[in-house]
Every structure is written in C-alpha cells, then in structure tokens.
Amino acid sequence: MESDLVNPSTPADALDLGQCRCSITREGCDRDLLDDLDLGVLLLGADDRILVANQAARQLLHIEQAQLGTLTTGDLLPCFREEDGSPCRIEQFPGTVARRTKAAVRNVTMQVVPPQHGSRLWTYVSAKPRFGSDGELSTVLVTVIDITQQRPHADESRRSERMYKVYLDLLPIPAAVISREYRVEYINQRMTEQYGYRLDSIPSIVEWARSTFPDDAYREQVFQEWSTLRKNAKESGGAIGPLTVRWRIPDGSYRWVAVTARWLEGRRVVLLDDQTVQQRAQESLRQSETLLNETGELARVGGWELDAESRALRWTRETARLFELPLDFQPTLERALLFFHSEDVEVFAAALRKVLRGGIRFDLELRVITAKGRTRWMRVLGRPVTHDGKVARVAGVFQDITESKLLDTALAESEERYRAIVEQATDGIITTDGEGVILSINRAASVQLGYGHNEVIGQSLLTLFLPELHERLSVLLRQRTDAARRSRTTIAPHEWELIGLHKDGHHVPVSMTLRTVVGAHGRIVLAMLRDLTEEKRHQSDMRQLEAQLYQVQRMEALGLLAGGIAHDFNNLLSTILGFSQLATSWSKGQEKLQLAVQQISVAGQRARELVAQILTFSRRGEEKQEFFNLTAIAKEAERLLRGAMPRNITMSLQCGTEELVVFGFPTQLHQVLLNLCTNAFQAMPNGGQLTLRMDSIDTNQSDLQDQAEVLLPPGRYHRLRISDTGVGMPPEVARRIFEPFFTTKGSRGTGLGLAVAQGIAKKHGGCIAVRSLPGHGSDFVVYLPAASHSVSVRQHRSEAVQLKGEGLVLLIDDEPSVLATVHAMLEELGFVVHSFSSPLAAIATFSEAPHKYTWALTDLRMPGLDGIQVCERLRAVRPDLPIAILSAVSSEAEQRRLDEAKVALVLHKPITPGELSDQLKKVAWLRRVPK
C-alpha cells in the first residue's frame, strides 16, 4: 500500500511523544503542545480502543473527547478510503497492520471524508507499535497528515515524470530509475529490448546483485570500487562512475558494461553503456532513526515553548535536528534568534511580541540558517497558552517545508532544463498532437528545414516532407495513434529514412524516429529528426574513393606486370641486338645480308627504347631531368599511339625543322601527350581527325587567344596543340576538367588523367589550356618554357667490335639465350669464356683454380643466389677478383647493394657488342692478366 507519490515535505518516521518527555496522558503544557500540532495523533490500545486523540484528530475524524476509551478502529473506518477511493477494510488500516506485524507502517496515502462536511482530504497515514517493559505490545501510535495542498504538486510531478520517462525511452542505451527506497521504479524500452529485463520480474537489489555477480570476491570488489567512486562524486558534485564491471544478464551470459549514475530530481538515473545492465543498488540515504521523536521525524516537526515571564526557551530534540545542532543543545531566545535569516528575524520577533502582548496566534514561513550554514524554509507556528486570563507561555512548532517551498521552483527549473535540453539538442525534435498538427519545434529542426520557430506551429507534420510521402506518413501516424489508443500505453519508437522538404524547396535526407505517448492531455507524437546530408555525402565520397583506390591498385598491378614483361623482354633483346651486330661483322661482303641485319638491329634498338619507356611508366626505372627535343618526344608518342588508335580516326603530326629543346623529364611529358591523345580518341566515338601541331611563341610579342597565356610569365615557350573533331564540351565542363577526381565518364574514369597532365606541365613551368564547344571538337594546348640548349640525336650503333681482349672470363647467367649471346660477344672481343647457367656450379669450378680467371661477369637476378651473393662467394675465395654485374632492371635498393658490394662494372641489358667493347675499354684491370 505504499504510495508512489513524490512526498515533498514529510519525513519517514513518527514522533515518539513519550520519549519527548511530553506524555500524551498528562495535563498541562505537554497536552497543549500536542494540541498545537496541525497533524492528527491517535493512540490505540492493545484492545484496539482509541485512548488519546489530539485536537486535530478529533476535528478531522469528528470524535468527541468523551468518546475516547470507548471507540475502536472499526468506528473510524467510515472516514477512511483507499487511494483509489474504495472503502478501507479493517485488515488494511495502518493501525491494524502495525498491530498484526509488530512493525511500523509509513506514509500510506489515503483519502479521509470528515463527517462534518463530507469533502475528501488527501492524507499520509502512518502507524507504529509501542511495547511495554515486558516486551508485549502496549499501544499503537497513529499519525494523520493533511497533504491535500501538496497533492497538485504530486500530480504535476507525475506528469513531469511521464514526460521524463518518455525521453528516457528515446535514449539509445539502457537506462533505469531507482527510488530512494531502492526500488526500481522504471526501466526504458532499450533495457527490455537489449537484455530481456522486465520491471515486474526484477528481484530485490540483494538478489539481483548475487545473480549479477555470483562470485563473492568479485562482488565485494565491485562494491568497494563503487563506494570510492561515489565518494569522489560527492566531493566533486559530478556523476558517479563510469565503473566497468562484468555483468551476468538473465539468459546466463556475461557482458562488460560501464555503469554511470547521477541524481536527478530525487531519484538516481543509471545509464549502461556497451549493451549492459547496471547495478541498481544504492546506499540508503537515511538510516532508521531511534524511536525518539517518531511523529516529529515523520512530519519534520519540532516543538518549542517560550515562558512569557522568564523568557526561557525549550525545544524538542527534533527541533535541534532541524537546526542541525547537537541533540542536547540548550537554547536561549537570543541564541535562537541568531539562526533566523537577517531579513526574517524581525518578522519572527514582531510575531512573538504580538502573541505575548495580545495573545495573537501566528503562522509564518521563514528562512533559517542551520548550524552547518544551510538555508532552510520553516513553517513557524505559535499560539498563546493563558493562565488566569494572562499569557503564561507561547507554544509552537517548527516544520521543515524546504522541499515543499522549493517544489514550484524545482518544477519550473525542471521545465526550463527540459526546454534547454530540447533546444540544445543536435537532432531536430518536433511534437504534434494525435492528428499530426505541430505543437512545438526545436532550434535544430528549424535549422534543418529552414523554418522559423513559429512558422510551422499549427501546421501538419506532413508539410515538412515531400508530397509523395504524405499518404504513407498519414497512414503511419494513424496506425500508431490507434495502437496507442488501444493499448493505453506508450508505443515503442521506430526509425525511418525520409526526404524532408526545406523551406527553399531543396531536399534534406533525414532519419525520423517516431514515438506516440499517451498522457493526461491526450496523445502526443514525438518526432526526432537527424540530418543525414553529411552522412550521405560521406558515403558517396567513400564509394568514390573506393573506386579510385581500386583504379590506383589496378594501375599499380599493371605497372608491376609491365616491369616484369620488360625484364623478360630485355633478355630477348640482348640476344637480338647482340647477334645482329655480330652478324653484321661476320657478313662483310654480303651487302643484302648486312642490310637485313642492320634493319633487325634498328628494330631492336627501337624496342630497347620502348622497353625503357615502359620501365619508367611502371616506376621501375629512374629518370633524371635533362635537355631533350620535344619534337622527338612527339614523334615517339605518335608511333606508339598509331598502333592503339581506332581505324576510323586519322592522325597527323605537323612540326617544322626547328629544334624545340625543353629541360625536364621526357617520360613525364611523353605521358602528358598520351593522356591528351587518349582523351581525344574517346571524344570521337564515330571517328574523326586528330592533329598534333608544334611551334614556338613569345608571350611578350604574340597576340594570343588562349586563356592560358595570362597565367604564364613573359618569355619564350614551345607550344604543342592537340586538336580533335569530337563532340566537344560545354563551358561548365571545360572549366572543371583539370579538377582532381572530376570525370564525365562515370565509373569508367578516375578523374585523374587531366589533373596529372596539368600538374606535370606546371611542374615544368608551363600549363595546359583548353578551348572547346559542343559539336565543334576540342583544342588542348601544352605550353613549356623553351631552353637555350642544343641536343644531339642519338644514333643506333652497328659498328664492328673494337676491343681485343685476352684472358679467361667466368660467365654466369640463368637465361640460356642471354648466356649464349654474351658468350659469343666476349669471344668476338678475344676472351676465353667459361659459361655457367648455375651459380653453384660456377662457384664450385672457380674454387678449384681461382687464379686462372681474369675477371667474372654474372647476371644480377637469378634464382637461388643473386649476382651480389655470387660476388660475395667468389671474393671469399679470391678477394682481388674483378667482377662485373649484368643487370636488366635496377631499383634504388639494388643500386645501394651494388654500391656496398663495390662491383667493378655494371652492364645494363640489353647490351650490344659495341657497347660492351666501349664499357670494357674504360676499365684498367683487363690489362692485369694472371700469369
């Protein structure tokens, strides 16, 4: 029968009048003090007869003084009703329950119907048994406190509590509310959904702790840690926790949770993070008090009495408690006045003067400063006690009404906090009635949808979304409100992704959580909106970046493949070039044969240059800045593109005889030409004409039309124009084509080709300009600073062997064709050659007679042992042996290893007999032939 109302002004125990030395059976001042109380006090005998009733109880229950000792509890029952208005039965009356259980019954909310006027009053009824010296039940003390004036505050608290619970249910993590009496008053929807807890199935705190922490030692550890956190929180005024614990949920599984708790409006709100259930037990805020001052502690009422003649003041122990003084404190009137607030002390003094002089009662609400410096509101009552027609003394009471006094302020502050939370929320919050008419909208929702706060009040929630969603939303709202009407409870929230309609007309993707609440004022719909614009943009960016990463990875894979192909191709070219030049030397006098062999050599040299370009593109080779002829680069690009160009496209290169010298990276500019020409091919799906024109301009003198000229410093530039007769581009596209990741090809393009080309041109001190019109093709113009330097055209070597070597050479290469080629070239130069395809076999043979070898030549990359390892093995046998390395591809790491190994000579594949002769003529150790 315990009330669940928030009691703003009553304590938990009753005043024991016997131990206050104020016997309820004595005459005089003590009975006067009892009658001064504004709460009803009854003393029931062991036989259930009413022995004593103070003035308030007699007036409330319509009892005559002469009836005391004859009436029983049953005679009072017509005056008492249960909280729901039903008649109270004898076995449910608190006095009967206290007699039967021999235990106190506290704060039972009941309705009382006084016979004299029949109006219902709301009261708290408490009862406590009293025992004689023999331990047997002697009497039962019953107190009746009128809380009719506080009842509206309690109803308002209930309404506030319902809204509070609604927002707890909107939390994404489990939460619970625990009362002062360690009862779990409420758990949110997330707690039930996530862990299967139900409010009516949760055991007591002790049983719950044992089931949650079955291990006794761990349970003790948790309790100690929590106690420390609570102490720290009390000192700092913050939240308790978080404390991470291992928690067992109802299905027997364990979860690790972070438990955090904070006081909120008299309750403790506990939050569980990371899918866990929290410890609900809290230490009790109050310990059971002694029987002393039972009624006073229950009502927070302390008695006082002032002698009119001597001005001696005495008060009960409960009054000392209210003023936070030692219980044995002996007051004087002067000392008592010091406890009153400076603005209220004169009010109390004036009231005392009036009652002493004129016998005028007073009932005041004043502030006092306790001994611990706390300000409290007290209801102070005083009335005169006369003797022989004169005021002999003033009797009165102090009642702590701090909580009651501050309840309105607390409710206002709670409402203000609620509004502040809603207004400061990052998500939009909109409330509507059951028909979807907007009642309120917070600042976040106004910003999301562009409306002012008052622009949408009174409008339908549907107006904030796309018209095509109205029918669906209308059905949804109707279904949820109908379900709420049938269940008479709050319906669990659900989340949808919708398209909101901004005030200016653009679309806003939102996630809407909808919840229907049944309250005292009808059904309320709560709509929480989360703007998904950034999330959607981020998802789109992530998809684009993933596609670009895939493209980069694919290009890296192609680069690795190209490097591997180039390595193998170099071995083939070594054979082709080597034997073609040897054949030229061997076929003297046979003009036709020499002509054919020379053509093979020229083709091999072209293939050699192509492989060098492939290695650079695959980033397997190293490139340095140099002076080069831009015309030669363009011609090389033209030859390479003709093989890949569609047959319905014709290509022409127009260049003069002028040497267009540029300083930079030839391979990078080769890449720029390939990118621009490839884009031109793709712009002509039905065929057309591609033209490359080359010339030079002076930005100081020329009257130029390209937009790029304004970005170039004055000076002389070489210009390469790539023109196509394709589909062209509109101006808005042409302005963005050099932006990274901008593409008009959809998933087929990365948006990096033109951006990279522009970056290369700017790195060389130039730029790329574009002119294009839809249907009239495009012109891309590359500007590069002219260099005042001349370069010679490299000639393919086909001369006969010049060096005549001598001595024995150790030759090692795992590729048979390369081994045969180099073997023949060395013999043609005059060397005796021992060839090995196995490094281990070569080392074994060398170790038998190391000093008969003049020098050694080994391939760099071989299975088992590479060239540098072979070099180390050979020098371990003969440290002074000159060693040359034959390498197809050289990375930076390999070059560092070659430098550390102190290799005498590095020969790069493919190598011709003439190049081999030139390289060997540069080394002096060939003349040191062993004897």
Stockholm file with secondary structure:
# STOCKHOLM 1.0

chainA/1-931         MESDLVNPSTPADALDLGQCRCSITREGCDRDLLDDLDLGVLLLGADDRILVANQAARQLLHIEQAQLGTLTTGDLLPCFREEDGSPCRIEQFPGTVARRTKAAVRNVTMQVVPPQHGSRLWTYVSAKPRFGSDGELSTVLVTVIDITQQRPHADESRRSERMYKVYLDLLPIPAAVISREYRVEYINQRMTEQYGYRLDSIPSIVEWARSTFPDDAYREQVFQEWSTLRKNAKESGGAIGPLTVRWRIPDGSYRWVAVTARWLEGRRVVLLDDQTVQQRAQESLRQSETLLNETGELARVGGWELDAESRALRWTRETARLFELPLDFQPTLERALLFFHSEDVEVFAAALRKVLRGGIRFDLELRVITAKGRTRWMRVLGRPVTHDGKVARVAGVFQDITESKLLDTALAESEERYRAIVEQATDGIITTDGEGVILSINRAASVQLGYGHNEVIGQSLLTLFLPELHERLSVLLRQRTDAARRSRTTIAPHEWELIGLHKDGHHVPVSMTLRTVVGAHGRIVLAMLRDLTEEKRHQSDMRQLEAQLYQVQRMEALGLLAGGIAHDFNNLLSTILGFSQLATSWSKGQEKLQLAVQQISVAGQRARELVAQILTFSRRGEEKQEFFNLTAIAKEAERLLRGAMPRNITMSLQCGTEELVVFGFPTQLHQVLLNLCTNAFQAMPNGGQLTLRMDSIDTNQSDLQDQAEVLLPPGRYHRLRISDTGVGMPPEVARRIFEPFFTTKGSRGTGLGLAVAQGIAKKHGGCIAVRSLPGHGSDFVVYLPAASHSVSVRQHRSEAVQLKGEGLVLLIDDEPSVLATVHAMLEELGFVVHSFSSPLAAIATFSEAPHKYTWALTDLRMPGLDGIQVCERLRAVRPDLPIAILSAVSSEAEQRRLDEAKVALVLHKPITPGELSDQLKKVAWLRRVPK
#=GR chainA/1-931 SS CBCCSCCSSCCSSCCCTTTTTCCTTCCTHHHHHHHHCSSEEEEEETTSBEEEECHHHHHHHTCCGGGTTTCBHHHHGGGEECTTSCBCCGGGSHHHHHHHHTSCEEEEEEEECCTTTCCCEEEEEEEEEEECTTSSEEEEEEEEEECTTTHHHHHHHHHHHHHHHHHHHTSSSCEEEECTTSCEEEECHHHHHHHCCCGGGCCCHHHHHHHHSCSHHHHHHHHHHHHHHHHHHHHHTSCEEEEEEEEECTTSCEEEEEEEEEEETTEEEEEEESSCCCCCCCCCSCCCCCSTTHHHHHHTEEEEEEETTTCCEEECHHHHHHTTCCTTCCCCHHHHHTTBCTTTHHHHHHHHHHHHHHCCCEEEEEEEECTTSCEEEEEEEEEEEEETTEEEEEEEEEEECHHHHHHHHHHHHHHHHHHHHHHHCSSEEEEEETTCBEEEECHHHHHHHTCCTTTSTTSBGGGGBCGGGHHHHHHHHHHHHHHHHHHCSCCCCEEEEEEEECTTSCEEEEEEEEEEEEETTEEEEEEEEEECHHHHHHHHHHHHHHHHHHHHHHHHHHHHHHHHHHHHHHHHHHHHHHHHHHHHHHTTTCHHHHHHHHHHHHHHHHHHHHHHHHHHHTTCSCCCCEEEEHHHHHHHHHHHHHHHSCTTEEEEEECCSSCCEEEECHHHHHHHHHHHHHHHHHTCTTCEEEEEEEEEEETTTCCCCCGGGGGSCSSEEEEEEEEECSCCCCHHHHTTTTSTTCCSSGGGCCSCHHHHHHHHHHHTTCEEEEEECTTSCEEEEEEEECCSCCCCCCCCCCCCCCCCCCSEEEEECSCHHHHHHHHHHHHHTTCEEEEESCHHHHHHHHHHSGGGCSEEEEESCCSSSCHHHHHHHHHHHCTTCCEEEEESCCCHHHHHHHHHHTCSEEEESSCCHHHHHHHHHTCSGGGCCCC
#=GC SS_cons         CBCCSCCSSCCSSCCCTTTTTCCTTCCTHHHHHHHHCSSEEEEEETTSBEEEECHHHHHHHTCCGGGTTTCBHHHHGGGEECTTSCBCCGGGSHHHHHHHHTSCEEEEEEEECCTTTCCCEEEEEEEEEEECTTSSEEEEEEEEEECTTTHHHHHHHHHHHHHHHHHHHTSSSCEEEECTTSCEEEECHHHHHHHCCCGGGCCCHHHHHHHHSCSHHHHHHHHHHHHHHHHHHHHHTSCEEEEEEEEECTTSCEEEEEEEEEEETTEEEEEEESSCCCCCCCCCSCCCCCSTTHHHHHHTEEEEEEETTTCCEEECHHHHHHTTCCTTCCCCHHHHHTTBCTTTHHHHHHHHHHHHHHCCCEEEEEEEECTTSCEEEEEEEEEEEEETTEEEEEEEEEEECHHHHHHHHHHHHHHHHHHHHHHHCSSEEEEEETTCBEEEECHHHHHHHTCCTTTSTTSBGGGGBCGGGHHHHHHHHHHHHHHHHHHCSCCCCEEEEEEEECTTSCEEEEEEEEEEEEETTEEEEEEEEEECHHHHHHHHHHHHHHHHHHHHHHHHHHHHHHHHHHHHHHHHHHHHHHHHHHHHHHTTTCHHHHHHHHHHHHHHHHHHHHHHHHHHHTTCSCCCCEEEEHHHHHHHHHHHHHHHSCTTEEEEEECCSSCCEEEECHHHHHHHHHHHHHHHHHTCTTCEEEEEEEEEEETTTCCCCCGGGGGSCSSEEEEEEEEECSCCCCHHHHTTTTSTTCCSSGGGCCSCHHHHHHHHHHHTTCEEEEEECTTSCEEEEEEEECCSCCCCCCCCCCCCCCCCCCSEEEEECSCHHHHHHHHHHHHHTTCEEEEESCHHHHHHHHHHSGGGCSEEEEESCCSSSCHHHHHHHHHHHCTTCCEEEEESCCCHHHHHHHHHHTCSEEEESSCCHHHHHHHHHTCSGGGCCCC
//
